Amino acid sequence: MIKNVMVCVTQQKTCDRLISQGYEFLNDEKGELFIIHVAHYQFKFLGNSKEGEALEYLYEKALEYGAQLTVVRSNHVLDTLVDLVEKYNITHIILGESGETMDGNNLIQQLSNRVKKQAEVIVIPS
């Protein structure tokens, strides 16, 4: 079975750990590793005023792990992630624990519900 693993990253300081987990999860099986960052239009890119450095850092990580890097600007983060799951035939999504806990209806829960027929969502505790 082919495993296509999508690692969703936000701020730079946590993404290396998530990318590493995604790489280990793939574990030499057939498939690809995708590093995805969706930036909302109203926020600074990657939550960092040094956007060039942040992009370069992600690019270096993608090269280091043999991953495909996708960086998208969108006001509809959830819809964009669902579209990318379909586009890349993602089987597993790795993301960090969210600070949001609004009635258990945070982005992670919504994403899990939307992609449950195609991909398994794996949350890495912070």
Secondary structure, 3 states (H helix, E strand, C coil): CCEEEEEECCCHHHHHHHHHHHHHHHCCCCEEEEEEEEECCCCCHHHCCCHHHHHHHHHHHHHHHCCEEEEEECCCHHHHHHHHHHHCCCCEEEEECCCCCCCCCCHHHHHHHHHCCCCEEEEECC
